Amino acid sequence: MIALEPLKPVDVVVGLRLAEAPEAKYDQLSADLGISSSTAHASFQEFLAHGLRYAFPARPGERARGVPTAHAGPPLARHIVADDVIVWPDAAGPAVGEAIAPLYPQAVQLPRRAPAAYEMVTLADAIRVGGTRERRRALEEIDARVRRRAAAG
């Protein structure tokens, strides 16, 4: 399990730098900000854990047809059984559930355009709207994916 601490000012700085240069890797963040790569990684995790749901809140609303997200989307749907479905509204979507606004309007196209990105955004939505169990599982999955990518080069 990932140990989480409260959001720190450096976490905001890392988040702002990533907003400015989303392609930046931890080594570049480290050099740009004068912090270690491990601090950059930890700050990113802390922002996800403690800042995301406040910076970009989402409240499930009316039932709608749409694209599954949060715990209803991959990869969490394989691990979390829940009666409620969270969707991004889309008339052509494959599911019906409580609608939330996606982080950006084109997110509904991600399942077919960029499946890996779709999965990462659904994990972010689990942090935005989920309970403790969903948030913890989403953070663990994001961390595992980031570590695998970093190890691959």
C-alpha positions as CSV (number, residue, x, y, z in Angstrom):
1,M,0.0,0.0,0.0
2,I,1.2,3.5,-0.8
3,A,1.9,5.7,2.3
4,L,0.4,9.2,1.7
5,E,1.2,12.4,3.4
6,P,-0.6,15.8,3.2
7,L,0.0,17.9,0.1
8,K,3.1,20.0,0.3
9,P,4.0,23.2,-1.6
10,V,6.5,21.3,-3.8
11,D,3.7,19.1,-4.9
12,V,1.9,22.1,-6.4
13,V,5.1,23.2,-8.1
14,V,5.6,19.8,-9.7
15,G,1.9,19.8,-10.8
16,L,2.3,23.2,-12.3
17,R,5.5,22.2,-14.1
18,L,3.8,19.1,-15.5
19,A,0.9,21.3,-16.7
20,E,3.4,23.4,-18.5
21,A,5.5,20.5,-19.9
22,P,3.3,17.3,-19.7
23,E,6.0,15.3,-21.6
24,A,8.6,16.0,-18.9
25,K,10.1,12.9,-17.3
26,Y,11.1,12.7,-13.6
27,D,14.8,13.3,-14.5
28,Q,13.8,16.5,-16.3
29,L,11.5,17.6,-13.5
30,S,14.4,17.0,-11.1
31,A,16.8,19.2,-13.1
32,D,14.3,21.9,-13.8
33,L,13.1,22.3,-10.2
34,G,16.3,21.4,-8.3
35,I,14.7,18.4,-6.6
36,S,15.5,14.7,-6.7
37,S,13.7,12.4,-9.1
38,S,12.2,10.6,-6.2
39,T,10.8,13.8,-4.8
40,A,9.3,14.6,-8.2
41,H,7.7,11.2,-8.3
42,A,6.4,11.5,-4.7
43,S,5.1,15.0,-5.4
44,F,3.2,13.8,-8.4
45,Q,1.7,10.9,-6.3
46,E,0.8,13.4,-3.5
47,F,-0.9,15.7,-5.9
48,L,-3.0,12.8,-7.3
49,A,-3.9,11.6,-3.8
50,H,-4.6,14.9,-2.1
51,G,-5.1,17.6,-4.8
52,L,-6.8,16.1,-7.8
53,R,-10.3,15.7,-6.3
54,Y,-10.2,19.3,-5.1
55,A,-8.6,20.8,-8.1
56,F,-10.9,19.0,-10.5
57,P,-14.0,17.9,-8.5
58,A,-16.6,15.7,-10.0
59,R,-20.0,14.9,-8.6
60,P,-22.1,12.1,-10.1
61,G,-25.3,13.5,-11.5
62,E,-28.2,12.3,-13.6
63,R,-28.3,8.9,-15.2
64,A,-27.1,8.9,-18.8
65,R,-25.7,6.7,-21.5
66,G,-22.0,7.1,-21.8
67,V,-18.4,5.8,-21.5
68,P,-17.6,3.9,-18.3
69,T,-15.1,5.7,-16.0
70,A,-13.8,5.6,-12.5
71,H,-14.3,2.2,-10.9
72,A,-16.6,1.2,-13.8
73,G,-13.9,1.6,-16.4
74,P,-10.8,-0.4,-17.0
75,P,-8.8,-1.4,-15.2
76,L,-10.7,-1.1,-11.9
77,A,-13.8,-2.8,-13.1
78,R,-11.8,-6.0,-13.1
79,H,-11.0,-5.6,-9.4
80,I,-13.9,-3.7,-7.9
81,V,-17.5,-5.0,-8.0
82,A,-20.0,-2.2,-7.6
83,D,-23.7,-1.6,-8.3
84,D,-23.2,1.9,-9.5
85,V,-21.7,2.8,-12.8
86,I,-20.0,6.2,-13.5
87,V,-19.9,7.4,-17.1
88,W,-18.9,10.3,-19.2
89,P,-22.0,11.4,-21.1
90,D,-22.0,10.2,-24.7
91,A,-25.0,9.1,-26.7
92,A,-23.0,6.4,-28.4
93,G,-21.5,5.1,-25.1
94,P,-21.8,1.4,-24.1
95,A,-23.1,1.9,-20.6
96,V,-25.8,3.7,-18.6
97,G,-24.9,5.2,-15.2
98,E,-24.4,8.3,-13.2
99,A,-22.8,11.0,-15.3
100,I,-19.7,13.1,-14.4
101,A,-18.0,15.7,-16.6
102,P,-14.8,14.3,-18.1
103,L,-11.5,16.0,-17.3
104,Y,-11.6,17.3,-20.9
105,P,-14.3,17.1,-23.6
106,Q,-12.5,14.7,-25.9
107,A,-12.0,12.0,-23.2
108,V,-15.0,10.1,-24.6
109,Q,-12.9,9.3,-27.7
110,L,-10.0,7.8,-25.7
111,P,-11.2,4.2,-25.6
112,R,-10.8,3.9,-29.4
113,R,-8.0,6.6,-30.0
114,A,-5.7,5.9,-27.0
115,P,-6.8,2.9,-24.8
116,A,-3.9,3.2,-22.4
117,A,-4.6,6.9,-21.9
118,Y,-8.3,6.1,-21.4
119,E,-7.3,3.7,-18.6
120,M,-5.2,6.3,-16.9
121,V,-7.9,8.9,-17.1
122,T,-10.5,6.5,-15.6
123,L,-8.0,5.9,-12.7
124,A,-7.9,9.7,-12.2
125,D,-11.7,9.7,-12.2
126,A,-11.7,7.0,-9.5
127,I,-9.6,9.4,-7.4
128,R,-12.0,12.3,-8.2
129,V,-15.2,10.4,-7.2
130,G,-14.3,7.2,-5.5
131,G,-14.3,6.2,-1.9
132,T,-11.2,5.2,0.1
133,R,-11.0,1.7,-1.5
134,E,-11.3,3.0,-5.1
135,R,-8.9,5.9,-4.5
136,R,-6.3,3.6,-2.9
137,R,-6.6,1.0,-5.7
138,A,-6.4,3.7,-8.4
139,L,-3.3,5.2,-6.8
140,E,-1.6,1.8,-6.6
141,E,-2.4,1.1,-10.3
142,I,-1.1,4.5,-11.4
143,D,2.1,4.1,-9.4
144,A,2.6,0.6,-10.8
145,R,2.2,1.8,-14.4
146,V,4.5,4.8,-13.9
147,R,7.2,2.6,-12.4
148,R,6.9,0.1,-15.2
149,R,7.3,2.8,-17.8
150,A,10.2,4.3,-15.9
151,A,11.9,0.9,-15.7
152,A,11.4,0.4,-19.5
153,G,13.3,3.5,-20.3
